[in-house]
């Protein structure tokens, strides 16, 4: 499904950037402010681009905005999968684009928010996903689960496609398997199928930038709050609905460590340290993913007095982007 634009309010505004930078709060404020400034007849609605917030019941560990804090703003692509399900970026693209089209049909403004880079690009950019082969994938998954492990497969990916290997976490077996599957099926590097820096329809991408030491402290505070806020209890409940058997959810940062605590393999303090470290590493990969993209408007958070001030600045950027897009159409 291709996105289209017939009026200023059809501009898609995306809030991207590293985890714990403040994307969710900014997206909420933009969903409140943008409709009036873009002349929309409907409301602002948020489409998540977070691969883990797709999962129902994974709330604390994914920093999902609680329903009572969403200001009555509709959220899409949240709580649409069970933990046993395997997320697919191609399926996400189909459903998220349909959500955006529905928002526009209602006369509203779509605000995309989330830190999963490939999901952002799948929604916003010109990209088609190569097919799959169950036999090839099963063989690779068997290798990942065996003595070779995800690191061994990552070493193979480094030899075949160093660009993709640099972008993919050596512990992320699912993404490594997918990259190697595409290479085997197409005979081309997985990176060759990555999206170009070309929007499928007019959009604005903004990212909050904070000093890394400040971001690290925010991550530390959030991680401690997750543990105190019931992460272990959340994971105990998810075990009953299949978390241990889930290929993706059980390995997610926070959930893997909570399972280790429940199994007696890690203390809560050790889990907090491990989660914070993995999250800091994720934040740096997210920045590295976005840095080459010339379309991203980086906003230094320290230059603004409040979320409302940041949002007002973005609203002006959106107004200009919409005017330019309509001028070209």
JOSUL-V388549 format. One record per helix or strand of 2 or more residues. SS is the DSSP state (H for helix, E for strand). FROM is the first residue (numbers start at 1). TO is the last residue. If there is no record, write none. Layout:
ss->{SS;SS}
from->{FROM;FROM}
to->{TO;TO}
This chain:
ss->{H;E;H;E;H;E;H;E;H;H;H;H;H;H;E;H;H;H;H;H;E;H;H}
from->{8;12;23;44;67;75;89;109;117;134;149;162;173;190;203;212;231;249;255;268;296;301;307}
to->{10;16;37;48;69;76;105;113;124;145;160;167;186;193;209;228;239;251;262;291;300;303;328}
